[in-house]
Amino acid sequence: MFDWMSQKGKKAWQFLIWFLIFSYIPILPAYFIMSLEGLLGLTALIYVAISMLIIFKLYIRYENQVNIKKSIKSV
């Protein structure tokens, strides 16, 4: 993830803002579940980690589609 962000430069700020906005969608319900102890809290923590990974991958896929459309229009 950090290698990808270092390659993007100025786009990294756009990614961070986008990531923070959409990361609150899975965090808010999981926040209350994580306050519980035991296996349920651990499951919520894993849920948050997996959802962050999915959000990151969706952003990369969306950006690749935008770049492909720009390159097609320039030709």
Secondary structure, DSSP 8 states (H G I E B T S, - for coil): -HHHHHHHTTHHHHHHHHHHHHHHHHHHHHHHHHTS-THHHHHHHHHHHHHHHHHHHHHHHHHHHHHHHHHHHH-
